[in-house]
Amino acid sequence: MAAYGGGVFAGQADLVERRARLPHLGADPEGFRLIYGDPVPGYRAPDGGPAPEAARRVCIGIAALADAAWADAEQAHGNSDFDWADFDPGLLDKVRPAFPALPPAGVALALRIWGHLHGLVSLEIYGHLRARTLSPDKLFHAELTQLVRSLNVDAGNRV
């Protein structure tokens, strides 16, 4: 089990509690755009600044989720041809020391989880989701529920 934020993912709380730890849809659109929006041509964020630190926390948080779920998720997601050479060295410099037992397929799973969550948040931040649904929180909750199911996490060992 991987520790994160003073707690342990597996076996402690239900999906709703975990949902509360994730950024609320639209809660900080300016911060989201700063970190994930189009880069300003020629600008490089200073090392150790707030944007790189926020991106690092998201990376480690989602990798922690993949690591905590890996014992259950490996059967469905472990049969892949990913190897360490498939990933950016900067990503691996953050993830491998924090989660040394997480294999390349687990890192790929973390990136896919990020893609699912990032996609819905991006649609909300940039105004595309509200144009299609009056209940974006309900849609996000359904996505999280499906995510947990796809990880094969047993109900008594929820992530």
Secondary structure, DSSP 4 states (H G I P E B T S, - for coil): --EETTEESTTT--HHHHHHHSPPTTS-HHHHHHHHSPPPTT--PPTTSHHHHHHHHHHHHHHHHHHHHHHHHHHHH------GGGS-HHHHHHHHHH-TT--HHHHHHHHHHHHHHHHHHHHHHTTSSTTT-S-HHHHHHHHHHHHHHHTT--GGG--
